Amino acid sequence: MQSPWLARGLLALLLSLPAVAAAAGSYDAGLLWRVEKTGSPPAFLFGTVHVDDPRVTRLPEAVSRRFDAAGEFTMEVIFDPAMLKTLAGRMLYADGRDLPQVAGAELFGKTAAAAADLGLPPEALRLFRPWAVAMLLIMPRPQHGDVLDVMLMKRAQEQKKSVHQLETVDEQIALFENLPERDQLMMLRHTVDNLEAARRGVRDVVEAWLARDLAALARISERGDLSDPEMRRFNERFRAELIDGRNLRMVERMRPRLEAGGFIAIGALHLHGARGVLAQLAALGYTVTREY
């Protein structure tokens, strides 16, 4: 699982960007899927949403039963102190520059005003890279405790399950670090200018997830202003890496875990569409059946 910070930020940042339409597919509804292939025990793939809303973290009985019966648990990235340390270090400038110098006085002033409720004074905010500030601004504020993915990880550890990950924190951070600085600043400017819409989008995602509506999750992620050609081009490239590229990577890496009959949890948006994880698994010969 991503850290609570990175998990929330990935979700919220995706919703803040204008988006291109996702390909339609057969997997429009459902959060828990049975995945099986001849010769292997059935595995279960669960779509999560990275929030700590009690309506989300209170597992339905159908999900809880499959989770508890599984011998192992797999998530996107394991949340541990080493990962947090890596993440914290990569959020900050380490080359002598700072955000006002890179972003300019006007954008930094708007960013500082938008970040006033984060408890980060301008003296601290100036140390952060543009992509990190964009995520800090729009991530859902912690309310009740662990986000769903962390809750599942802790439950697996309490049950003495082996815990595996599909990605590394380096791979996830690289999605942002590898963006040209110009694109990072465009992302920050877009976030500052559309902050309330992004935060509303996160609330809408929770409602769609509770309804088990994957198609609605995709539609919410597609909302936005497509009038700026430069932002539209950036968004197409970024989403191709954030969703489609990671789908390919996760499918390849989860195959041993599927053969072991484990329980796998990934963000629900990765399940939907013709390029989603479920469709890719079906194309590889797995039988994919909705359970919940």
N, C-alpha and C positions, 0 to 999 in steps of 0.2 A: 504494500500500500504506500502511496505517497505519504509524506508527513502530513499532518492536518493542514499545515500552511500550504504546501504544494498541491495537495489534493483539492482543497477548496479553491485555490487560485486557478488551477487548470480548468475546473468546472466554470467558475465565474468569468474567467477571461474568455473562454470559448463563447459564452453567452453575450459578451460585450462586443464581439466583433461582428460586422456585417458578414453574411455567409452566403455561400453558393448552395443550391439545393442538393440534398442528399438523394442518392439513388433509392428508388422504392424497392422493397423486397417482400418476401413472404413472412418476415419476422417482425410484425408491427406491434405485437402485444405479448406481454409475458416477461417475468423477471427470472424465473428459475427454469432451466432447460436440462433435460436428460440427454447426455451425449454418449453414444455407445458404438462399438464396432466389434465384429465377430472376433472372438478370442480374448477380449478384454472385459473386465467388469464395467458396469455403467458408471460414468462420472457425472457430476452436476456443475453447471455453469450458472452463476448468479450475477445479475446486473445490479450494481450498487449506485448510490448517489452519495457524494462525499460531504455529508452534513451530519450534524448531531441532533437533529430534530427527533424527539422521542417517538413520533409516529413512524419514523424511518428505522431507528435503532431497535425498536421492539419487533423482533422477528416474527413473521407469521408462522403458524404451527407447521405448515408444509415445508417451509424453508428450514426451520429449526430442526425438524426431524432428519432431513437429509444431511444437514451440517453435522449434527451430533453423531450420526452413523458413519461418517467418512473417516478414513484412517489418516488422511493428511489434508492440509489446507494450502492453497496457493493464492497469492494476491499480486497486485501490480508491483509494488516495491515494499519491502519489509521496513517497518518503522522502528528504528532503534537509535540510541544516542550517537553512534558513529555517523549515521545518515544525516541526523540533524546538524551535526557539526560541519559536515561537508556542505550541506545546504546553506547554512548561515554564512560560511566563509565565501561562498560563490555569489551571494547577493550583493556584496559590497565592492566598491572600487578598491583596487590594490596597486594602482599605477600612479598615484599622486593626483589624479583628477577627482572631481566631485560632480554631483548632479547639476548645480547651478552653472558650472563651467560648460558642461556638455549640452544641457537643455536650453540655456539662456535664461535671463532673468524673468521674462514674461511667463514662460511655461513653468518654471520652477515656482513662481509666485502662485499660479493657479493650482499647481500640484500641492503646495504646502497648505493652501486654503482647503482643498478637498480632503487632505489627510488630517485635518485638525482633530477629528474624532477618533483617530487611531492611537492617540497618546504619544505620537512621535513629534517632538519639537523640530523646527527647521534645522537645527544644528545636527540632529541625528539623521533626518531625512536626506540631507545633502550627501550622505555617504553611500546611499543605495544606487544601484544601477537602474536604468529606466524600466527594463522588463520586470525587475523585482518590485518596483514601486507600483506599476500597473496591477500586479497581482495582489499586492497588499491592499490596494484601494478597494478592490471589488470582491475580495473573498468574504464569504459569510462570517459574521462575528460569532465566536464560540458562545454558546448559550447553556448547554446542558452537560457537556463532557466530551467523550470520544466520538469522532465521526464513525459512521457505520463500518468502514473498512478496518479501522483500528480496534473497534469493539469485537469484530470477528477474529482478528488476530489474537487478541487477549483471550478470547474464549477458547480458541484453538490451543493456545499455550496452556491454559488451565486444564484442558482435556488431554494434555501430553501428546498432541498431534505433532507430526513434523510440519514445519512451515516453510514454504518455498516462495520465490518471487519470479516474475516474468521479465522484469526490467531492473536496471540499476538507477540510482539517483543521478549518476553522471549522465546517463542516457536521457533522462527526463530534463535535467537542467540544460543539456546541450541544445535542446529544441529552442531555447531562448538565447543562450549565450552565442550561438552561431548566427543569430539574426544580425545583419549589418546594423550599426549604431543608428543609421538613418531610419531603419524600420522600427527599431526599439523606441525611438522618439515618436514616430508616428503612432505606434501602439499606445504609448503613454498619453499622447495628446487626445487620441480617440477615447481612451478610458476616462480621462478627466472631463471631456465634453459630454459623455453619455453615461455618467456614473449611476444616476437614478434608474435609468432603463436597464442597466446591467443588473442592479440589485433586485429589481422587480423580476427579471428573468430567472434568477436563482429561486425565488419563491414559486414561480410558475413551474419550474422543473420539479420541485418537491411534490406539487400537486399531481403532475403528470406521472411521476414515479409511483406515487401511492395508487394511482389508477392503473398501474402496470402498462402504460401506453407508450411504447417505444416510438411509435410514429409521431406522437405529440412531442416527445423529447427532441426528436430530430427537427420538427417544425419550429420549436422554440429556439433551437440553436441557429436556425436559418433567418431569424428576424434581424432586421437592421437596414440601414440606409446604404444602398448600393450605388448612390449617385457619384461618389468619388472614385474615378477609375483607378487611381493609385492605391487607394485603400482596398478596393475590390481585388486587385492583382495580388497585393500582399496577403489578403485573407485567403485567397485560393491556394497560394503556396503554403501558408502556415497550416491551414486545415489539412492539407494533403499529408503533412508530416505529423501533425498532432493526432489525427484520427486514422487516416488510411494507412500511413506508414507504420504506426504503432500496431494497428490491427494485424498487419502481416507478421510483424515481429512476435506479437503475443501468440498468434496461432501456431507458429513454428515452435515456440518454446513451451507451449502448454501441452503439446502432444505426448510427451512422456508422462506428464501428470494425468492426462486423460486415460492413458493406458493403465495407470495405477489405480484408477477408480476414485480419484480424489474429488474434493469440493474446491471449485475455483471461483474467485470473486473479482470482477473487473467493472469499471464504470459502465453503466447501462447503455450509454450512447455508443459504445463500441459494438453492441450487439446488433444494431439495426442496419438494414439496407443491404443492397446487393454486394457491397464491399465490406460489410460487417463481419464480425467474427463467426456468427452463426452460419451465414451463407458460405463462408470460406470452409468451415468444417464440413458442411454438407457436400461441398464440391470435392472434398478430400475423401469422401466415402463414409463419413460418420452418419449415423442416424440421429437426428436432432428432433427432440419431442418436447413440447412445452409441458411443464408440470404445474407451474403457478404463474 
